[in-house]
Amino acid sequence: MISENKLDAAVRELFDGIAFTAEPAGLYDPLRYMISIGGKRIRPRLCLLAYSLFRDTIGEDVAEPARALEVFHSFTLMHDDIMDRSPLRRGKPTVWKKWNPDTAILSGDVMLIDAYRRIARCGNAAVISLFTETAAQVCEGQQLDMEFESHDDVSMEEYEQMIGLKTAVLLACSARIGAMLSGASEPVCEALYNYGYELGMAFQIADDYLDAFGDEAVFGKPIGGDIINCKSSWLNVRASELAADKPGFRRALSAPATTEEEKGAKITFVKNIYTELGVDKEATGAIEAYSARAMDAVAGIGLSSVRIEALNRFVANLTGRVK
């Protein structure tokens, strides 16, 4: 098994040395910008971690697929930021703000093409098929997310279906691709897919929680975006379920807020409702439950305690931000 320090170095090397087409610069500079502003590289890191459970070195067979996962994820963020009108990503101006929406759309399109070019280089038809299916599922999840903005009452079941598609399947895909390319057996690949899926659910709920209760300097984007945009986050869906006056809560959530003063007042008001209903504590409980399910998925598949602990640390690092 590859040590975590070597995995960290491998992830840095993957993206320090990544190259995109040079010209026209107006098309490809946004790709370089999106990758340069970094992030945790969660998906390629998970891919390499799953691979490393069964290999002692990082092979070329997994390097480009790992890059492809991050490039694809960055493409989705580039387009999501346009749809959400988000001004910041990881503390930096989003592509549509730094350039313009038209550039962000077209550069996002070519970023998707670049991801496919990279995944194809592995030459594994099953991996390419999984990546393609996952890419469609992520788009389906984004569509549901947008549709929910005009729904008066989104159920928790609907919300979980949406984040399963929008977020969890890409982490599941990342883990499975790493396992597949390492030569792991089908039952192990499936177990790691389930591990990634449950982890993705925990990660998205943690992200929803931090959108309301996080530190903007750490979170990398303005706090309260889900409240301002009346998004169907875990907290908003659960608060709607628990509120004695559901229409009243929905009215408070959908109240217009254009000035900074109005936005601040709205965020404070809705967060107070969360705490009064105990939604903040329930969210942390849900994160812990999904994290436990992730570890349950890989129990009993023959991994050593050292490998299980590496997977457990990955979960803790990804969801521990809410503590």
Contacts in CASP RR format, 6 or more apart in sequence:
PFRMAT RR
TARGET T0000
AUTHOR 0000-0000-0000
METHOD contacts of the structure
MODEL  1
MISENKLDAAVRELFDGIAFTAEPAGLYDPLRYMISIGGKRIRPRLCLLA
YSLFRDTIGEDVAEPARALEVFHSFTLMHDDIMDRSPLRRGKPTVWKKWN
PDTAILSGDVMLIDAYRRIARCGNAAVISLFTETAAQVCEGQQLDMEFES
HDDVSMEEYEQMIGLKTAVLLACSARIGAMLSGASEPVCEALYNYGYELG
MAFQIADDYLDAFGDEAVFGKPIGGDIINCKSSWLNVRASELAADKPGFR
RALSAPATTEEEKGAKITFVKNIYTELGVDKEATGAIEAYSARAMDAVAG
IGLSSVRIEALNRFVANLTGRVK
1 52 0 8 1.000
1 53 0 8 1.000
1 56 0 8 1.000
1 306 0 8 1.000
1 307 0 8 1.000
1 310 0 8 1.000
2 10 0 8 1.000
2 48 0 8 1.000
2 52 0 8 1.000
2 55 0 8 1.000
2 56 0 8 1.000
2 57 0 8 1.000
2 58 0 8 1.000
4 310 0 8 1.000
4 313 0 8 1.000
6 58 0 8 1.000
7 45 0 8 1.000
7 48 0 8 1.000
7 49 0 8 1.000
7 52 0 8 1.000
7 58 0 8 1.000
10 48 0 8 1.000
10 58 0 8 1.000
11 41 0 8 1.000
11 44 0 8 1.000
11 45 0 8 1.000
11 48 0 8 1.000
11 66 0 8 1.000
14 41 0 8 1.000
14 44 0 8 1.000
14 63 0 8 1.000
14 66 0 8 1.000
14 67 0 8 1.000
14 70 0 8 1.000
15 35 0 8 1.000
15 38 0 8 1.000
15 41 0 8 1.000
15 44 0 8 1.000
15 67 0 8 1.000
15 70 0 8 1.000
18 35 0 8 1.000
18 67 0 8 1.000
20 28 0 8 1.000
20 31 0 8 1.000
20 32 0 8 1.000
20 114 0 8 1.000
21 27 0 8 1.000
21 28 0 8 1.000
22 28 0 8 1.000
26 99 0 8 1.000
26 103 0 8 1.000
26 107 0 8 1.000
27 103 0 8 1.000
27 106 0 8 1.000
27 107 0 8 1.000
27 110 0 8 1.000
28 107 0 8 1.000
28 110 0 8 1.000
30 78 0 8 1.000
30 95 0 8 1.000
30 98 0 8 1.000
30 99 0 8 1.000
30 103 0 8 1.000
30 104 0 8 1.000
30 107 0 8 1.000
30 108 0 8 1.000
30 111 0 8 1.000
31 71 0 8 1.000
31 74 0 8 1.000
31 107 0 8 1.000
31 108 0 8 1.000
31 110 0 8 1.000
31 111 0 8 1.000
31 114 0 8 1.000
33 95 0 8 1.000
33 98 0 8 1.000
34 74 0 8 1.000
34 77 0 8 1.000
34 78 0 8 1.000
34 95 0 8 1.000
34 111 0 8 1.000
35 70 0 8 1.000
35 71 0 8 1.000
35 74 0 8 1.000
37 89 0 8 1.000
37 90 0 8 1.000
37 91 0 8 1.000
37 92 0 8 1.000
38 90 0 8 1.000
39 90 0 8 1.000
40 318 0 8 1.000
41 70 0 8 1.000
42 171 0 8 1.000
42 174 0 8 1.000
42 203 0 8 1.000
42 318 0 8 1.000
43 66 0 8 1.000
43 69 0 8 1.000
43 70 0 8 1.000
43 73 0 8 1.000
43 170 0 8 1.000
43 171 0 8 1.000
43 174 0 8 1.000
44 66 0 8 1.000
44 67 0 8 1.000
44 69 0 8 1.000
44 70 0 8 1.000
44 174 0 8 1.000
45 314 0 8 1.000
46 171 0 8 1.000
46 174 0 8 1.000
46 175 0 8 1.000
46 196 0 8 1.000
46 199 0 8 1.000
46 314 0 8 1.000
47 62 0 8 1.000
47 65 0 8 1.000
47 66 0 8 1.000
47 69 0 8 1.000
47 174 0 8 1.000
47 175 0 8 1.000
47 177 0 8 1.000
47 178 0 8 1.000
48 58 0 8 1.000
48 62 0 8 1.000
48 66 0 8 1.000
48 178 0 8 1.000
49 175 0 8 1.000
49 310 0 8 1.000
49 311 0 8 1.000
49 314 0 8 1.000
50 174 0 8 1.000
50 175 0 8 1.000
50 176 0 8 1.000
50 177 0 8 1.000
50 178 0 8 1.000
50 179 0 8 1.000
50 182 0 8 1.000
50 184 0 8 1.000
50 192 0 8 1.000
51 58 0 8 1.000
51 62 0 8 1.000
51 178 0 8 1.000
51 179 0 8 1.000
51 181 0 8 1.000
51 182 0 8 1.000
52 58 0 8 1.000
52 182 0 8 1.000
53 179 0 8 1.000
53 182 0 8 1.000
53 184 0 8 1.000
53 303 0 8 1.000
53 307 0 8 1.000
53 310 0 8 1.000
53 311 0 8 1.000
54 179 0 8 1.000
54 182 0 8 1.000
54 183 0 8 1.000
54 184 0 8 1.000
55 182 0 8 1.000
61 122 0 8 1.000
61 124 0 8 1.000
61 181 0 8 1.000
62 122 0 8 1.000
62 177 0 8 1.000
62 178 0 8 1.000
62 181 0 8 1.000
62 182 0 8 1.000
64 118 0 8 1.000
64 119 0 8 1.000
64 121 0 8 1.000
64 122 0 8 1.000
65 118 0 8 1.000
65 119 0 8 1.000
65 121 0 8 1.000
65 122 0 8 1.000
65 127 0 8 1.000
65 131 0 8 1.000
65 177 0 8 1.000
65 178 0 8 1.000
65 181 0 8 1.000
66 178 0 8 1.000
67 118 0 8 1.000
68 115 0 8 1.000
68 116 0 8 1.000
68 118 0 8 1.000
68 119 0 8 1.000
68 131 0 8 1.000
69 115 0 8 1.000
69 170 0 8 1.000
69 173 0 8 1.000
69 174 0 8 1.000
69 177 0 8 1.000
71 111 0 8 1.000
71 114 0 8 1.000
71 115 0 8 1.000
71 118 0 8 1.000
72 111 0 8 1.000
72 112 0 8 1.000
72 115 0 8 1.000
72 131 0 8 1.000
72 135 0 8 1.000
72 170 0 8 1.000
73 170 0 8 1.000
74 111 0 8 1.000
75 108 0 8 1.000
75 111 0 8 1.000
75 112 0 8 1.000
75 115 0 8 1.000
76 138 0 8 1.000
76 142 0 8 1.000
77 89 0 8 1.000
78 94 0 8 1.000
78 95 0 8 1.000
78 96 0 8 1.000
78 104 0 8 1.000
78 107 0 8 1.000
78 108 0 8 1.000
78 111 0 8 1.000
79 104 0 8 1.000
79 105 0 8 1.000
79 108 0 8 1.000
79 142 0 8 1.000
80 86 0 8 1.000
80 142 0 8 1.000
81 89 0 8 1.000
81 94 0 8 1.000
81 95 0 8 1.000
81 96 0 8 1.000
81 104 0 8 1.000
82 94 0 8 1.000
82 96 0 8 1.000
82 101 0 8 1.000
82 104 0 8 1.000
82 105 0 8 1.000
83 142 0 8 1.000
83 146 0 8 1.000
84 225 0 8 1.000
84 229 0 8 1.000
85 229 0 8 1.000
86 94 0 8 1.000
86 221 0 8 1.000
86 225 0 8 1.000
87 93 0 8 1.000
87 94 0 8 1.000
87 97 0 8 1.000
87 222 0 8 1.000
88 94 0 8 1.000
88 220 0 8 1.000
88 221 0 8 1.000
88 222 0 8 1.000
89 95 0 8 1.000
89 220 0 8 1.000
89 221 0 8 1.000
90 220 0 8 1.000
90 221 0 8 1.000
91 220 0 8 1.000
91 221 0 8 1.000
92 98 0 8 1.000
94 104 0 8 1.000
95 103 0 8 1.000
95 104 0 8 1.000
95 107 0 8 1.000
95 108 0 8 1.000
96 103 0 8 1.000
96 104 0 8 1.000
99 107 0 8 1.000
112 135 0 8 1.000
116 131 0 8 1.000
119 127 0 8 1.000
119 128 0 8 1.000
119 131 0 8 1.000
120 128 0 8 1.000
122 128 0 8 1.000
122 181 0 8 1.000
124 180 0 8 1.000
124 181 0 8 1.000
126 180 0 8 1.000
127 177 0 8 1.000
127 180 0 8 1.000
127 181 0 8 1.000
130 173 0 8 1.000
130 176 0 8 1.000
130 177 0 8 1.000
130 180 0 8 1.000
131 173 0 8 1.000
131 177 0 8 1.000
134 169 0 8 1.000
134 170 0 8 1.000
134 172 0 8 1.000
134 173 0 8 1.000
137 165 0 8 1.000
137 169 0 8 1.000
138 165 0 8 1.000
138 166 0 8 1.000
138 169 0 8 1.000
138 170 0 8 1.000
140 165 0 8 1.000
141 162 0 8 1.000
141 163 0 8 1.000
141 164 0 8 1.000
141 165 0 8 1.000
141 166 0 8 1.000
142 166 0 8 1.000
144 158 0 8 1.000
144 161 0 8 1.000
144 162 0 8 1.000
144 165 0 8 1.000
144 166 0 8 1.000
145 162 0 8 1.000
145 166 0 8 1.000
145 231 0 8 1.000
145 232 0 8 1.000
148 154 0 8 1.000
148 158 0 8 1.000
148 159 0 8 1.000
148 162 0 8 1.000
148 231 0 8 1.000
148 232 0 8 1.000
149 229 0 8 1.000
149 230 0 8 1.000
149 231 0 8 1.000
149 232 0 8 1.000
151 232 0 8 1.000
152 250 0 8 1.000
153 240 0 8 1.000
153 246 0 8 1.000
153 250 0 8 1.000
154 232 0 8 1.000
154 237 0 8 1.000
154 240 0 8 1.000
155 237 0 8 1.000
155 241 0 8 1.000
156 237 0 8 1.000
156 238 0 8 1.000
156 241 0 8 1.000
158 232 0 8 1.000
159 232 0 8 1.000
159 234 0 8 1.000
159 237 0 8 1.000
160 201 0 8 1.000
162 232 0 8 1.000
163 200 0 8 1.000
163 201 0 8 1.000
163 204 0 8 1.000
163 205 0 8 1.000
163 234 0 8 1.000
164 197 0 8 1.000
164 200 0 8 1.000
164 201 0 8 1.000
164 204 0 8 1.000
166 204 0 8 1.000
167 200 0 8 1.000
167 201 0 8 1.000
167 203 0 8 1.000
167 204 0 8 1.000
167 207 0 8 1.000
168 196 0 8 1.000
168 197 0 8 1.000
168 198 0 8 1.000
168 199 0 8 1.000
168 200 0 8 1.000
168 201 0 8 1.000
168 203 0 8 1.000
168 204 0 8 1.000
169 197 0 8 1.000
171 196 0 8 1.000
171 197 0 8 1.000
171 199 0 8 1.000
171 200 0 8 1.000
171 203 0 8 1.000
172 193 0 8 1.000
172 194 0 8 1.000
172 195 0 8 1.000
172 196 0 8 1.000
172 197 0 8 1.000
172 200 0 8 1.000
173 193 0 8 1.000
174 196 0 8 1.000
175 192 0 8 1.000
175 193 0 8 1.000
175 195 0 8 1.000
175 196 0 8 1.000
176 189 0 8 1.000
176 190 0 8 1.000
176 192 0 8 1.000
176 193 0 8 1.000
178 192 0 8 1.000
179 188 0 8 1.000
179 189 0 8 1.000
179 192 0 8 1.000
179 193 0 8 1.000
180 189 0 8 1.000
184 192 0 8 1.000
187 301 0 8 1.000
188 301 0 8 1.000
191 297 0 8 1.000
191 298 0 8 1.000
191 301 0 8 1.000
192 297 0 8 1.000
192 298 0 8 1.000
194 294 0 8 1.000
194 297 0 8 1.000
195 294 0 8 1.000
195 295 0 8 1.000
195 297 0 8 1.000
195 298 0 8 1.000
195 311 0 8 1.000
196 294 0 8 1.000
196 297 0 8 1.000
197 297 0 8 1.000
198 290 0 8 1.000
198 291 0 8 1.000
198 293 0 8 1.000
198 294 0 8 1.000
198 296 0 8 1.000
198 297 0 8 1.000
199 290 0 8 1.000
199 291 0 8 1.000
199 294 0 8 1.000
199 314 0 8 1.000
199 315 0 8 1.000
199 318 0 8 1.000
199 319 0 8 1.000
200 290 0 8 1.000
200 294 0 8 1.000
201 290 0 8 1.000
201 293 0 8 1.000
202 286 0 8 1.000
202 287 0 8 1.000
202 288 0 8 1.000
202 290 0 8 1.000
202 291 0 8 1.000
202 294 0 8 1.000
202 315 0 8 1.000
202 318 0 8 1.000
202 319 0 8 1.000
203 318 0 8 1.000
203 319 0 8 1.000
204 234 0 8 1.000
205 234 0 8 1.000
205 283 0 8 1.000
205 286 0 8 1.000
205 287 0 8 1.000
205 290 0 8 1.000
206 287 0 8 1.000
206 318 0 8 1.000
206 319 0 8 1.000
206 320 0 8 1.000
206 321 0 8 1.000
206 322 0 8 1.000
208 226 0 8 1.000
208 233 0 8 1.000
208 234 0 8 1.000
208 235 0 8 1.000
208 283 0 8 1.000
209 234 0 8 1.000
209 235 0 8 1.000
209 280 0 8 1.000
209 283 0 8 1.000
209 284 0 8 1.000
209 287 0 8 1.000
209 322 0 8 1.000
210 219 0 8 1.000
210 321 0 8 1.000
210 322 0 8 1.000
211 219 0 8 1.000
211 223 0 8 1.000
211 224 0 8 1.000
211 225 0 8 1.000
211 226 0 8 1.000
211 227 0 8 1.000
211 233 0 8 1.000
212 223 0 8 1.000
212 224 0 8 1.000
212 226 0 8 1.000
212 227 0 8 1.000
212 233 0 8 1.000
212 235 0 8 1.000
212 267 0 8 1.000
212 270 0 8 1.000
212 271 0 8 1.000
212 274 0 8 1.000
212 280 0 8 1.000
213 223 0 8 1.000
213 271 0 8 1.000
213 280 0 8 1.000
213 322 0 8 1.000
214 223 0 8 1.000
215 223 0 8 1.000
216 222 0 8 1.000
216 223 0 8 1.000
218 321 0 8 1.000
223 267 0 8 1.000
224 267 0 8 1.000
225 231 0 8 1.000
225 267 0 8 1.000
226 233 0 8 1.000
226 235 0 8 1.000
226 236 0 8 1.000
227 236 0 8 1.000
227 253 0 8 1.000
227 266 0 8 1.000
227 267 0 8 1.000
227 270 0 8 1.000
227 271 0 8 1.000
228 257 0 8 1.000
228 263 0 8 1.000
228 266 0 8 1.000
228 267 0 8 1.000
230 236 0 8 1.000
230 253 0 8 1.000
230 254 0 8 1.000
234 283 0 8 1.000
234 286 0 8 1.000
235 274 0 8 1.000
235 279 0 8 1.000
235 280 0 8 1.000
235 283 0 8 1.000
236 253 0 8 1.000
238 277 0 8 1.000
238 279 0 8 1.000
238 282 0 8 1.000
238 283 0 8 1.000
239 249 0 8 1.000
239 270 0 8 1.000
239 273 0 8 1.000
239 274 0 8 1.000
239 277 0 8 1.000
239 279 0 8 1.000
240 246 0 8 1.000
240 249 0 8 1.000
240 250 0 8 1.000
242 277 0 8 1.000
242 278 0 8 1.000
242 279 0 8 1.000
243 249 0 8 1.000
243 273 0 8 1.000
243 277 0 8 1.000
249 273 0 8 1.000
252 266 0 8 1.000
252 269 0 8 1.000
252 270 0 8 1.000
252 273 0 8 1.000
253 270 0 8 1.000
255 266 0 8 1.000
256 262 0 8 1.000
257 263 0 8 1.000
257 264 0 8 1.000
257 265 0 8 1.000
257 266 0 8 1.000
273 279 0 8 1.000
274 280 0 8 1.000
283 322 0 8 1.000
284 322 0 8 1.000
284 323 0 8 1.000
287 319 0 8 1.000
287 322 0 8 1.000
288 319 0 8 1.000
291 315 0 8 1.000
291 316 0 8 1.000
291 319 0 8 1.000
294 311 0 8 1.000
294 315 0 8 1.000
295 308 0 8 1.000
295 311 0 8 1.000
295 312 0 8 1.000
295 315 0 8 1.000
298 308 0 8 1.000
298 311 0 8 1.000
299 308 0 8 1.000
303 311 0 8 1.000
END
